[in-house]
Amino acid sequence: MYKKLVRDKIPEIILSKGETPITRVLEDKEYKEELEKKLHEEYLEALEASGESRIEELADMLEVIEALANVENKALEDVMNVKKIKKEKRGGFKDKIYLEGVE
């Protein structure tokens, strides 16, 4: 038993292997919860990966982030616009600054 949210074409892929997927369509609330679980799963996988594997895991995270944005009636572009605004106001992480404390 898998019991998890999967990409849209996974049932097709399973069928092409001669197996039968058992699926259902989630209600909105459960869909959001499952996306949140999926984001956490992809995050953990990204932490464990390196090189090209890490890039693939980060791409998976973006796919989930896009779906979560859609749940909020927004697009990935909206998320990227907010990211840009925050970067302009507060900077990014390019300079590797580590704050030890404040006196």
Buried (B, 14 or more C-beta within 10 A) or exposed (E): EEEEBBEEEEBEEBEEEEEEEEEEEEEEEEBBEBBBEBBEBBBEBBEEBEEEEBEBBBEBBBBBBBBBBEEEEBEBEEBEEEEEEEEEEEEEEEEEEEEEEEE
